[in-house]
Amino acid sequence: QVQLVESGGGLVQFGGSLRLTCAASGSRLSINTMAWYRQAPGKQRDVVAAITRGGSTDYRDSVKGRFTISRDNAKNTVFLQMDSLRPEDTAVYYCYATTGVRGWGPYWGQGTQVTVSS
C-alpha cells in the first residue's frame, strides 16, 4: 500500500514562505505524477501544482510565480516551495500521487495545515 507523508505546514505571516515536503513509500511501481492539492473550510479540494516524473510542471493561476513544485525521484519525494504567501492560501494541503505507467491510484496524504495571517 502506498503511503504519502506530508510535513512542513504551519503558521506564517502575510508575505512569508513555507516549504512542504511529501515522501512516498510502499509502492512496487515507480511513482508517476505527484501533485499538491488544497482545501479551505467549506470549499472543494483543488489542485495547486503538479509535476510529472519527467519534471513537467503545471500550476493553478493564483499561485503562478509564487509557488514552485519540484521532486526527487530517487527519494520518491515532492516539494512545494511557497513564497509571498497570502491569507487566501490558508488551507489544508494534501499530497497526491499516482504510480506506474498507467497511473494507478490516486493516493493521498493525510494533509498538513497552512495558515497565513494578515
Number of C-alpha atoms within 10 A of each C-alpha: 8 18 16 22 17 22 17 15 18 14 14 18 14 17 14 14 17 19 16 21 22 26 18 22 14 9 14 10 13 14 22 20 23 29 26 26 18 22 19 16 9 6 9 9 15 14 18 23 22 24 21 17 16 10 15 11 16 16 18 12 9 11 17 12 11 12 20 18 24 20 21 12 14 6 10 19 19 25 23 22 15 20 17 15 23 19 15 13 21 20 21 18 26 25 29 23 27 22 20 14 11 8 14 14 13 12 16 21 19 14 22 21 17 22 20 20 16 11
